[in-house]
């Protein structure tokens, strides 16, 4: 296997991992957003210990609900911590 094939393979695997992570975030958000309004309320988050424990930090704009961007930031922090 030459170096060019190895590099192309590594780039593909990295891009696939990033895409799969984003898809997983979307699926998790959609599951927690029970009413489908685009936000997670504290009541909707009751079954997610990580989210409820981090609520005050995750709800950056302090509107009492978590939007997709806020949720994605939480998931990104979690994936960096596990590396």
N, C-alpha and C positions, 0 to 999 in steps of 0.2 A: 504494500500500500504506500503510495507516495504522499509526500507532505501536503500537497494541494488537496487531495481527497480527504485527508485527515482534518484539515482546517475547515473545509466545506461541511464535513460531518459535524464538527464541533459547533459551528455556527447554526446549523439546522437544529441540533439538539437544544441549544440555548434558546433559540427563538420559539421552539415548540414548548419548552418548559414555561417560558414567560406567558405564552398564549394560553396554555392549560391552566396556569394560575389565575389568569384573568377570568377565564370561563368558570372556574371553581368559585371565585369571589362573587360573580354574578349569580350563580346558582344558589349560593349560601344567602346572599342578600335577598333574592327573590323568595326563598323559603321563609326567612325571618319576616319579610314584609307581607304579612298574612292578608292584608286587605288590598295589596297591589297599588297603593297610592304613591309609591316612590320613596317612602320614608319608613324607618323602623321606629316605632314608639317604645317607651319603656315597657308597656304591657306586652307588646310583641316580642321584646327581647328577654322576657322572663326565663325562657328555657335555655338561654345562652349565657353561661356563667362568665365567660371571658368578656363578653360585651357588657353585661350588667356591672361587673366589677370595674370596668374601664369607662363607664358611661360619662362621667364628668370630664374626662380627658378627651374622649372621642367626640363628644358633642361640642365641637370647637366653637360654633356660633351661638351656643347656649339657647337654642330654640326649643329644646325638649324633645327633639327627634333626630335620628341619624339619617343623613342622606347618603347616597352612593359614594360620593367622594370621601366623606368622613369614614365610612365603613372600609373603603379600599385602603385608606391610610392605615387603619388598624390592622388589616390583614397583611399589608406590606411590612409593618413593624414586626408582626408575628413571624413572618417568613425570614426576615433578617436575623431575628433572635435565635432561630433554629439552625442557622448555618454554622 
